[in-house]
Amino acid sequence: MARLRTIDSDALLDAAERVAIRDGAVGLTIDAVAREAKISKSRVIYDYKSKSGLLQALVERRLRLEAGRVAAAVSAEGDSPNPELCGRIAAAKDMPDDDDRAIALTLCAAMSSEEPMQAMIRDVVSKDIEAVTSRARCAPLAVVAYLALHGMMSLEYLDIHRWSDGERGEILAEILKLSHAASAAGGREDA
């Protein structure tokens, strides 16, 4: 009797990401992931129960990786007036690559009708906004900086627009100015 091949969760999610990059949202199926991971379809179903469960695990992993990246950048910005916001700006300095874009597009398309995944993203954004406004003397301006940062990033990740390195640097510098203005000693709460 042949021995079943085992695969750890990260390797299975790596396979799912390869499928997402290669085949997009339409091609991200349990069958395709099982073929890519060289395991049985029943193993994927056993681990994730459904395509929704697999997608949720992919989103959770991407959010966890991004949270770690942002936490490191926030820590490095500890001396700034608003490390939470300045760290997020610093973490955004690297342009997403084609694989990041493909995965973002796939996950956005796939989760458009998945309320649990939408709730995860809403929770992350709510916590982000709370964090970036916690040290701001002018919370609305800190939110504007956060929105500008995520607007730029969304356009890039969804491959709607690509800025040159120079343009991207200028945009991030202006967002950083907003961050500093939001945290300035003379900032107004109602600005």
Contacts in CASP RR format, 6 or more apart in sequence:
PFRMAT RR
TARGET T0000
AUTHOR 0000-0000-0000
METHOD contacts of the structure
MODEL  1
MARLRTIDSDALLDAAERVAIRDGAVGLTIDAVAREAKISKSRVIYDYKS
KSGLLQALVERRLRLEAGRVAAAVSAEGDSPNPELCGRIAAAKDMPDDDD
RAIALTLCAAMSSEEPMQAMIRDVVSKDIEAVTSRARCAPLAVVAYLALH
GMMSLEYLDIHRWSDGERGEILAEILKLSHAASAAGGREDA
4 39 0 8 1.000
4 40 0 8 1.000
4 43 0 8 1.000
5 38 0 8 1.000
5 39 0 8 1.000
7 15 0 8 1.000
7 37 0 8 1.000
7 38 0 8 1.000
7 39 0 8 1.000
7 43 0 8 1.000
9 47 0 8 1.000
9 57 0 8 1.000
10 61 0 8 1.000
11 37 0 8 1.000
12 33 0 8 1.000
12 37 0 8 1.000
12 39 0 8 1.000
12 44 0 8 1.000
12 47 0 8 1.000
13 57 0 8 1.000
13 58 0 8 1.000
13 61 0 8 1.000
15 33 0 8 1.000
15 36 0 8 1.000
15 37 0 8 1.000
16 28 0 8 1.000
16 33 0 8 1.000
16 36 0 8 1.000
16 54 0 8 1.000
16 58 0 8 1.000
17 58 0 8 1.000
17 99 0 8 1.000
17 103 0 8 1.000
18 36 0 8 1.000
19 27 0 8 1.000
19 28 0 8 1.000
19 29 0 8 1.000
19 32 0 8 1.000
19 33 0 8 1.000
19 36 0 8 1.000
20 28 0 8 1.000
20 58 0 8 1.000
20 102 0 8 1.000
20 103 0 8 1.000
20 106 0 8 1.000
20 107 0 8 1.000
21 99 0 8 1.000
21 102 0 8 1.000
21 103 0 8 1.000
21 106 0 8 1.000
23 32 0 8 1.000
24 102 0 8 1.000
24 105 0 8 1.000
24 106 0 8 1.000
24 109 0 8 1.000
25 105 0 8 1.000
25 106 0 8 1.000
25 109 0 8 1.000
25 110 0 8 1.000
28 51 0 8 1.000
28 55 0 8 1.000
28 106 0 8 1.000
28 110 0 8 1.000
29 51 0 8 1.000
30 41 0 8 1.000
30 44 0 8 1.000
30 45 0 8 1.000
30 48 0 8 1.000
30 50 0 8 1.000
30 51 0 8 1.000
30 54 0 8 1.000
31 41 0 8 1.000
33 44 0 8 1.000
33 54 0 8 1.000
34 40 0 8 1.000
34 41 0 8 1.000
34 43 0 8 1.000
34 44 0 8 1.000
37 44 0 8 1.000
44 54 0 8 1.000
48 54 0 8 1.000
48 56 0 8 1.000
48 57 0 8 1.000
52 114 0 8 1.000
52 116 0 8 1.000
55 107 0 8 1.000
55 110 0 8 1.000
55 111 0 8 1.000
55 114 0 8 1.000
55 117 0 8 1.000
56 114 0 8 1.000
56 116 0 8 1.000
56 117 0 8 1.000
56 120 0 8 1.000
58 103 0 8 1.000
58 107 0 8 1.000
59 107 0 8 1.000
59 111 0 8 1.000
59 117 0 8 1.000
59 120 0 8 1.000
59 121 0 8 1.000
60 120 0 8 1.000
62 103 0 8 1.000
62 107 0 8 1.000
63 120 0 8 1.000
63 121 0 8 1.000
63 124 0 8 1.000
67 124 0 8 1.000
69 91 0 8 1.000
70 87 0 8 1.000
70 88 0 8 1.000
70 91 0 8 1.000
72 91 0 8 1.000
73 87 0 8 1.000
73 88 0 8 1.000
73 90 0 8 1.000
73 91 0 8 1.000
74 83 0 8 1.000
74 84 0 8 1.000
74 86 0 8 1.000
74 87 0 8 1.000
74 88 0 8 1.000
74 91 0 8 1.000
75 83 0 8 1.000
76 87 0 8 1.000
76 90 0 8 1.000
77 83 0 8 1.000
77 86 0 8 1.000
77 87 0 8 1.000
77 90 0 8 1.000
80 86 0 8 1.000
80 87 0 8 1.000
80 183 0 8 1.000
81 135 0 8 1.000
81 179 0 8 1.000
81 180 0 8 1.000
81 183 0 8 1.000
81 184 0 8 1.000
82 132 0 8 1.000
82 135 0 8 1.000
82 136 0 8 1.000
82 142 0 8 1.000
82 179 0 8 1.000
82 180 0 8 1.000
82 182 0 8 1.000
82 183 0 8 1.000
83 135 0 8 1.000
84 131 0 8 1.000
84 132 0 8 1.000
84 134 0 8 1.000
84 135 0 8 1.000
85 132 0 8 1.000
85 136 0 8 1.000
85 142 0 8 1.000
85 145 0 8 1.000
85 146 0 8 1.000
85 179 0 8 1.000
85 182 0 8 1.000
85 183 0 8 1.000
86 176 0 8 1.000
86 179 0 8 1.000
88 128 0 8 1.000
88 132 0 8 1.000
88 146 0 8 1.000
88 149 0 8 1.000
89 145 0 8 1.000
89 149 0 8 1.000
89 172 0 8 1.000
89 175 0 8 1.000
89 176 0 8 1.000
89 179 0 8 1.000
92 149 0 8 1.000
92 152 0 8 1.000
92 153 0 8 1.000
92 172 0 8 1.000
93 169 0 8 1.000
93 172 0 8 1.000
95 156 0 8 1.000
95 162 0 8 1.000
95 163 0 8 1.000
95 165 0 8 1.000
95 168 0 8 1.000
96 104 0 8 1.000
96 153 0 8 1.000
96 156 0 8 1.000
96 157 0 8 1.000
100 157 0 8 1.000
101 156 0 8 1.000
101 157 0 8 1.000
101 158 0 8 1.000
101 159 0 8 1.000
104 157 0 8 1.000
104 158 0 8 1.000
105 157 0 8 1.000
105 158 0 8 1.000
105 159 0 8 1.000
107 117 0 8 1.000
108 158 0 8 1.000
111 117 0 8 1.000
111 118 0 8 1.000
111 121 0 8 1.000
128 146 0 8 1.000
129 143 0 8 1.000
129 146 0 8 1.000
132 142 0 8 1.000
132 143 0 8 1.000
132 145 0 8 1.000
132 146 0 8 1.000
133 139 0 8 1.000
133 142 0 8 1.000
133 143 0 8 1.000
135 183 0 8 1.000
136 142 0 8 1.000
136 182 0 8 1.000
136 183 0 8 1.000
137 182 0 8 1.000
137 183 0 8 1.000
137 184 0 8 1.000
137 185 0 8 1.000
137 186 0 8 1.000
137 187 0 8 1.000
137 188 0 8 1.000
137 189 0 8 1.000
138 181 0 8 1.000
138 182 0 8 1.000
138 183 0 8 1.000
138 184 0 8 1.000
138 187 0 8 1.000
138 188 0 8 1.000
138 189 0 8 1.000
138 191 0 8 1.000
139 182 0 8 1.000
139 189 0 8 1.000
140 190 0 8 1.000
140 191 0 8 1.000
141 178 0 8 1.000
141 181 0 8 1.000
141 182 0 8 1.000
141 187 0 8 1.000
141 191 0 8 1.000
142 178 0 8 1.000
142 179 0 8 1.000
142 182 0 8 1.000
142 183 0 8 1.000
144 178 0 8 1.000
144 182 0 8 1.000
145 175 0 8 1.000
145 178 0 8 1.000
145 179 0 8 1.000
145 182 0 8 1.000
148 171 0 8 1.000
148 174 0 8 1.000
148 175 0 8 1.000
148 178 0 8 1.000
149 172 0 8 1.000
149 175 0 8 1.000
152 163 0 8 1.000
152 168 0 8 1.000
152 171 0 8 1.000
152 172 0 8 1.000
152 175 0 8 1.000
154 160 0 8 1.000
155 161 0 8 1.000
156 162 0 8 1.000
156 163 0 8 1.000
163 171 0 8 1.000
181 187 0 8 1.000
END
